[in-house]
Amino acid sequence: ALHYRDSATEMEALAAELEARRGGSVLTLQADLAEFDRIPELVARTVGRYGRLDALVNNASTFTPTPLGTATPAQWDALFTSNARAPFFLAQA
């Protein structure tokens, strides 16, 4: 199961490459991890397809170079959501 937020073209290419090696093995899941309700849905769809979930690799992240002293609360929230909150709640789900 592979998650993506915005990079549909890149995900389609990766899924096609993986499917060519092992047909029927890929589940792609589009979601913005800032939308909290999508997190348990991703896990449920994965378990629904494969019957279990053996491992979780949290590699979604956000990075915006911001000089110290200039970050806004909105930037902090976006950074924290993708880099800390989403991985925590994915693991919990």
DOBA-967273 format. One record per residue (C-alpha): x, y, z; residue in three letters. Coordinates in pm, 1 decimal, always signed. Layout:
BEGIN
<r <X; Y; Z>; "ALA">;
...
//
This chain:
BEGIN
<r <+0.0; +0.0; +0.0>; "ALA">;
<r <+145.7; +333.3; -107.9>; "LEU">;
<r <+20.7; +672.6; +5.5>; "HIS">;
<r <+54.9; +1002.4; -178.0>; "TYR">;
<r <-90.8; +1348.4; -133.2>; "ARG">;
<r <-37.9; +1546.4; -454.6>; "ASP">;
<r <+204.2; +1356.1; -677.6>; "SER">;
<r <-46.0; +1143.4; -869.6>; "ALA">;
<r <+165.9; +1124.4; -1185.9>; "THR">;
<r <+470.1; +1001.6; -996.9>; "GLU">;
<r <+258.7; +754.0; -798.4>; "MET">;
<r <+101.2; +615.4; -1114.5>; "GLU">;
<r <+448.3; +558.2; -1261.6>; "ALA">;
<r <+573.8; +384.7; -946.8>; "LEU">;
<r <+261.4; +171.7; -918.2>; "ALA">;
<r <+291.8; +65.9; -1283.7>; "ALA">;
<r <+655.2; -31.5; -1231.8>; "GLU">;
<r <+573.3; -236.3; -922.1>; "LEU">;
<r <+269.2; -395.9; -1084.7>; "GLU">;
<r <+486.4; -501.1; -1380.8>; "ALA">;
<r <+706.1; -691.9; -1137.8>; "ARG">;
<r <+421.2; -841.8; -933.9>; "ARG">;
<r <+70.5; -797.7; -1067.2>; "GLY">;
<r <-207.0; -717.9; -823.3>; "GLY">;
<r <+33.0; -620.1; -548.2>; "SER">;
<r <-11.9; -242.8; -527.6>; "VAL">;
<r <-277.5; -38.3; -353.5>; "LEU">;
<r <-241.3; +337.7; -397.8>; "THR">;
<r <-404.0; +566.7; -143.5>; "LEU">;
<r <-443.8; +941.2; -195.4>; "GLN">;
<r <-494.1; +1153.4; +115.4>; "ALA">;
<r <-387.0; +1473.7; +282.2>; "ASP">;
<r <-258.9; +1356.2; +620.0>; "LEU">;
<r <-361.2; +1689.6; +771.3>; "ALA">;
<r <-720.3; +1563.3; +737.2>; "GLU">;
<r <-727.4; +1357.3; +1055.2>; "PHE">;
<r <-1020.4; +1134.7; +953.1>; "ASP">;
<r <-826.0; +1007.3; +652.7>; "ARG">;
<r <-560.2; +845.1; +873.4>; "ILE">;
<r <-766.2; +550.8; +1006.8>; "PRO">;
<r <-921.3; +517.9; +659.8>; "GLU">;
<r <-576.9; +452.6; +507.3>; "LEU">;
<r <-510.1; +175.5; +757.0>; "VAL">;
<r <-858.7; +27.5; +716.4>; "ALA">;
<r <-831.0; +19.8; +336.7>; "ARG">;
<r <-489.9; -145.6; +360.2>; "THR">;
<r <-610.9; -412.3; +601.9>; "VAL">;
<r <-924.2; -455.7; +391.8>; "GLY">;
<r <-714.5; -527.1; +84.3>; "ARG">;
<r <-435.3; -738.1; +233.1>; "TYR">;
<r <-592.8; -871.2; +551.1>; "GLY">;
<r <-320.0; -726.3; +770.5>; "ARG">;
<r <-59.7; -454.4; +801.9>; "LEU">;
<r <+290.0; -578.0; +885.1>; "ASP">;
<r <+493.2; -256.9; +869.7>; "ALA">;
<r <+454.3; +118.4; +844.7>; "LEU">;
<r <+712.1; +346.7; +686.1>; "VAL">;
<r <+646.3; +711.8; +765.5>; "ASN">;
<r <+820.4; +903.1; +489.8>; "ASN">;
<r <+577.0; +1185.9; +420.3>; "ALA">;
<r <+716.9; +1515.6; +537.7>; "SER">;
<r <+700.4; +1889.2; +502.9>; "THR">;
<r <+995.2; +2123.6; +496.3>; "PHE">;
<r <+988.2; +2496.0; +442.8>; "THR">;
<r <+1317.4; +2677.5; +497.3>; "PRO">;
<r <+1228.0; +2949.1; +743.7>; "THR">;
<r <+1485.2; +3166.1; +920.9>; "PRO">;
<r <+1455.2; +3147.6; +1298.6>; "LEU">;
<r <+1227.0; +3418.8; +1422.7>; "GLY">;
<r <+1016.8; +3439.2; +1106.1>; "THR">;
<r <+804.4; +3122.2; +1130.1>; "ALA">;
<r <+431.2; +3173.0; +1153.6>; "THR">;
<r <+185.4; +2959.8; +1350.2>; "PRO">;
<r <+41.8; +2833.2; +1020.1>; "ALA">;
<r <+387.8; +2719.0; +905.7>; "GLN">;
<r <+446.7; +2549.2; +1239.8>; "TRP">;
<r <+109.2; +2372.8; +1221.3>; "ASP">;
<r <+177.3; +2244.4; +868.6>; "ALA">;
<r <+523.8; +2124.6; +966.0>; "LEU">;
<r <+411.0; +1959.0; +1286.9>; "PHE">;
<r <+108.2; +1794.8; +1125.2>; "THR">;
<r <+300.1; +1608.7; +856.0>; "SER">;
<r <+620.6; +1541.9; +1048.1>; "ASN">;
<r <+486.7; +1449.7; +1393.6>; "ALA">;
<r <+107.8; +1427.3; +1426.0>; "ARG">;
<r <+33.7; +1215.8; +1117.6>; "ALA">;
<r <+309.0; +957.7; +1181.9>; "PRO">;
<r <+198.6; +924.2; +1543.9>; "PHE">;
<r <-167.0; +867.9; +1458.9>; "PHE">;
<r <-84.0; +638.1; +1166.9>; "LEU">;
<r <+115.5; +419.8; +1404.8>; "ALA">;
<r <-166.4; +431.8; +1655.9>; "GLN">;
<r <-423.4; +331.7; +1392.1>; "ALA">;
//
